[in-house]
Amino acid sequence: MIRAQVTIAVLIVMAGFIAFDAVAADPLNPYGAVPMLALGSGMAATGAHCAAPPPK
């Protein structure tokens, strides 16, 4: 019986977190997003530590 209670509690917490995130987040702007695949477009890679130039 305790396993079912813990499962229900975790699902309620997750649903609460998802609801909070949906209310608190800014709406998505599909026109400002980078393309999913930018192969050959000339756009520089951004947003990751591996895309940063090496330190001098």
N, C-alpha and C positions, 0 to 999 in steps of 0.2 A: 504494500500500500504506500509506503514512503517513496518508492521510486516514481510512482505516478504523480505524487504531490510535487516532487522536485522537478519532474518534467514539465508539469503545468506551470510551476513558478518560473522556470527558465523561459518557457514560451511567452508568458505574460511580460517578463522583463524585456525580451527581445522585441515583442510587438510594441511595447512602450518606447523603446529606443528608436525603432524604425519610424514610429509616429512622430516623435520629437524631431528626428532628423528631417523628415519630410516637411514639417511646419517651419523649422528654423532655417533651412537651406534656401539659398537664392534659386530662382527658377533657372533652368538650363537655357542657354542661348545656342541653338544649333548653328547659327551663322558665325559665331565667334570661336567655335571649336576648331581644333586642328583636324585635318583629315586623318582617317584611320590608317590609310596607307598612302604615304607621300613619296612613293618610289619615283625617282627621276624628276621631282617637281622643283628641285633646287632649294627647298625649304630646309633650314638647319634644324638638327635635332635639338630639342629643349626638354627640360623638366626632369632630367635624371642626372645623378652624380657622374655617370659614365659619359655624359654628353658635355661635361664641363671641360674647358681647355686645361691642359696640364699646368701646374704651377711653374713659375720661372725661377 
